[in-house]
Amino acid sequence: MEEKTGKRIEAEELNQLKEENRKLREENERLRKLPLKERLYDHVHVSVKTMDRIIFGLCVLFVIVVVAGMLKG
């Protein structure tokens, strides 16, 4: 009887692992379909508004560096 209970527990654990694996596959597929910008937002835990401001600031900084390089050179 103890052997049957052990097998039943193993079967339940196996089913739970299969279900978890299925959910992870679905999540992975969902993430692959997202655009690059959305995937970046998932990895960096700040608001979208803040991320947009950071990106805008970096673009402005890049333009300033390019213009300064052209004026100096």
C-alpha positions as a Markdown table, in Angstrom:
| # | Residue | x | y | z |
|---|---|---|---|---|
| 1 | Met | 0.0 | 0.0 | 0.0 |
| 2 | Glu | 2.8 | 2.4 | 0.8 |
| 3 | Glu | 4.4 | 1.7 | -2.6 |
| 4 | Lys | 1.1 | 2.7 | -4.4 |
| 5 | Thr | 0.9 | 5.9 | -2.4 |
| 6 | Gly | 4.5 | 6.7 | -3.3 |
| 7 | Lys | 3.8 | 6.1 | -6.9 |
| 8 | Arg | 0.7 | 8.2 | -6.7 |
| 9 | Ile | 2.7 | 11.1 | -5.2 |
| 10 | Glu | 5.4 | 10.8 | -7.9 |
| 11 | Ala | 2.7 | 10.8 | -10.6 |
| 12 | Glu | 1.2 | 14.0 | -9.1 |
| 13 | Glu | 4.6 | 15.7 | -8.9 |
| 14 | Leu | 5.3 | 14.7 | -12.5 |
| 15 | Asn | 1.9 | 16.2 | -13.6 |
| 16 | Gln | 2.7 | 19.4 | -11.6 |
| 17 | Leu | 6.1 | 19.7 | -13.3 |
| 18 | Lys | 4.6 | 19.1 | -16.7 |
| 19 | Glu | 2.0 | 21.8 | -16.1 |
| 20 | Glu | 4.6 | 24.2 | -14.9 |
| 21 | Asn | 6.8 | 23.4 | -17.9 |
| 22 | Arg | 3.8 | 24.1 | -20.2 |
| 23 | Lys | 3.1 | 27.5 | -18.5 |
| 24 | Leu | 6.8 | 28.5 | -18.9 |
| 25 | Arg | 6.8 | 27.6 | -22.6 |
| 26 | Glu | 3.7 | 29.7 | -23.1 |
| 27 | Glu | 5.3 | 32.6 | -21.3 |
| 28 | Asn | 8.5 | 32.2 | -23.3 |
| 29 | Glu | 6.5 | 32.3 | -26.6 |
| 30 | Arg | 4.6 | 35.4 | -25.4 |
| 31 | Leu | 7.9 | 37.2 | -24.6 |
| 32 | Arg | 9.4 | 36.3 | -28.0 |
| 33 | Lys | 6.4 | 38.0 | -29.8 |
| 34 | Leu | 6.9 | 41.3 | -27.9 |
| 35 | Pro | 8.7 | 44.1 | -29.6 |
| 36 | Leu | 12.2 | 45.0 | -28.4 |
| 37 | Lys | 11.0 | 48.0 | -26.5 |
| 38 | Glu | 8.4 | 46.0 | -24.5 |
| 39 | Arg | 11.0 | 43.3 | -23.7 |
| 40 | Leu | 13.3 | 46.0 | -22.3 |
| 41 | Tyr | 10.5 | 47.3 | -20.1 |
| 42 | Asp | 10.0 | 43.8 | -18.7 |
| 43 | His | 13.6 | 43.6 | -17.6 |
| 44 | Val | 14.0 | 47.1 | -16.2 |
| 45 | His | 11.6 | 47.7 | -13.3 |
| 46 | Val | 10.8 | 51.4 | -13.8 |
| 47 | Ser | 7.7 | 53.0 | -15.2 |
| 48 | Val | 7.3 | 53.3 | -19.0 |
| 49 | Lys | 7.3 | 57.1 | -18.6 |
| 50 | Thr | 10.6 | 57.0 | -16.8 |
| 51 | Met | 12.1 | 54.7 | -19.3 |
| 52 | Asp | 11.0 | 56.9 | -22.2 |
| 53 | Arg | 12.6 | 59.9 | -20.4 |
| 54 | Ile | 15.9 | 58.0 | -20.0 |
| 55 | Ile | 15.9 | 57.0 | -23.6 |
| 56 | Phe | 15.2 | 60.6 | -24.7 |
| 57 | Gly | 17.9 | 61.9 | -22.5 |
| 58 | Leu | 20.5 | 59.5 | -23.9 |
| 59 | Cys | 19.5 | 60.5 | -27.4 |
| 60 | Val | 19.9 | 64.2 | -26.6 |
| 61 | Leu | 23.3 | 63.4 | -25.0 |
| 62 | Phe | 24.3 | 61.5 | -28.1 |
| 63 | Val | 23.4 | 64.4 | -30.4 |
| 64 | Ile | 25.3 | 66.9 | -28.2 |
| 65 | Val | 28.4 | 64.7 | -28.3 |
| 66 | Val | 28.2 | 64.4 | -32.1 |
| 67 | Val | 27.7 | 68.2 | -32.6 |
| 68 | Ala | 30.5 | 69.0 | -30.2 |
| 69 | Gly | 32.8 | 66.6 | -32.1 |
| 70 | Met | 31.9 | 68.3 | -35.4 |
| 71 | Leu | 32.6 | 71.8 | -34.0 |
| 72 | Lys | 35.9 | 70.8 | -32.5 |
| 73 | Gly | 37.2 | 68.7 | -35.4 |
